[in-house]
Amino acid sequence: MGESSHVDDQGRVRMVDVSAKPETERSATAEALVTLSPEARSALFSGDLPKGDALAAIRIAAIGGAKRTSELIPLCHPIPLVSISADVESTEDGARVTVTVKSVGRTGVEMEAITGAAVGAVTLYDMVKSVDRAAEIGPIRLLAKSGGKSGEWAR
């Protein structure tokens, strides 16, 4: 493995200096899958959960998670985000939370998309746990990113 950009020449962890990088348009999309019982999936998407409008709560939580990434992940830069979209859709085994984040800046937004998807999935669990304590989160993964020196990438 190559050198880590998060370690200085004395082996100490540091935040990477991105000041010399050019600003470019950047975006990233991540997903979190949640396995649910058929009853929980039905209640989630029909709006019949005891906690109210779960889908709205999940989308709002995912957006909030993306916005607060630099407070949660120690070496992430605070980034001015220009757009965040979050969606929840039914899958054969449960639900998928998808988050897309966009910025114009010197560093990527992959961590913001992943964090948003993760927070959305945890919120989904919170909303369905009274119906399905066995709900399972994962995988959480990056689907695509664009911008910066490394350009385009897609799973």
N, C-alpha and C positions, 0 to 999 in steps of 0.2 A: 504494500500500500504506500501511496505517496505521502508527502508531508501534509499535515493538517493546517489549514489556514487559520484555525482557531487556537493555535499554539505558537507562542513566541520562541525566539532562539534559545531561551533558557527552559523551555518546556512548560511554561505557565499558560493557563487558559486566558484568552483575551477575546474581545470582540474585534472582528475583522475591520480594518480601515478601508472603507469603500469610497473615500473622497475623490480618488483619482479616476474612478470608473465613470464612463459617460452615462447620462440618463437615457433610458430607452423605455418604450412601452413594454410592459411585462404582464403576463397573465398565467394563472395556474388553476387547474380544476382537480378536485379530490373527491373521493367518495368514502362513505362508511356504510357498510352493510349491517343490518340488524335482523337476526333470525327470530321469528315470532311464531307463536301458535296460530293456527287458523282463526281462532276466536279473537285473539288480540289484534291480528291484522285486520280482521273485519271491523272491529270496534274502532280502531285507529282511523281507518279510511271512511267509515260511515259517520264519524263524529259522535259516537256513542260512549266515549270514555268518561268516567266520572270527573276527571279534572278539566273538562271543557275542550276548547278548540286546540287540540294537540298539534295539529299540523302548523298552525300559526305560531304556537309557542316554539316548536322545533326550528322553524325558519328564522325566527327572531333570535333564538339562542345561537344558531349557527353563525349568523351575521355578527352578533356580539362577540362570539369566540374568535372569529377572524380578526375583528378590530382590536382585540386585547392580546394578541399573540405575543407581542414583545414584553408584556407584563408576565406572561406565563412561562415562556421559553427563555432561559437565561441569556443566550448569546444572540438572540434575534434583534435586529435593528427595528426601531419604531419607523414604520413606513406610511407615508400618506397614501391611503387607498382611494381610488377614484370610483370603484364599483365593486359591489359584492352581491352575488345572487345565490340564493339557497333554495333547494327544492327537495321535496320528499315524495317518493313514488313507491307504489306497491311492486313487490317482486314475488316470484313464486314461493319463496321461503320467508317473506316478511316485508322489509322495507329497505330503501336505499336513500341516504341523505347525500346530495351532491351540492358542492359549493364551488363557485368560480369567483376568483378575486382578480382585480386588475389594478395596476398602478403605473405611474411614470416615475421611474427612479433608478437608483444605482445598484439595487439588489433585488433578488427575485421574491415572489410572493407564494412560493410553494408551501412554506410553513404556515402561512395564514390560511390557505385553502385546506390544508390537512387539519389544522386546529379547529377551523370552523366545522368541518365535517365531523370531527370527533366530539365536539361540544354538542352539535345537533343530535348525534347518536346517543349520547349520554342523556340528553333531555328526552329523547324518544323513550328510552328505557324508563326514565322517571314517570313519564306519562302513562305507560302501559303496565308498570310493575304490579298494580293491584289486580290485573287480569292475567298477567304472565310473568311470574318471577323468574322463569327459566329463559327469558329472552336473552339473546347472546349477541354481543357487539363484535364485529370484525369480519373480514379485514377492513382496515382503514388504510387507504392508499392514494397516492398521487396518480391521476389519470393522464394529465398532459400539462405541459408548461411551454411558454414561449417568451422570447425576449432575452436580452443580455448576450454575453459572449458565446454561451453554449447554444443559443438559438432555440429551435423547436425540438420537443421531445414528446412522445406519446406512448402509452402502454400498449 
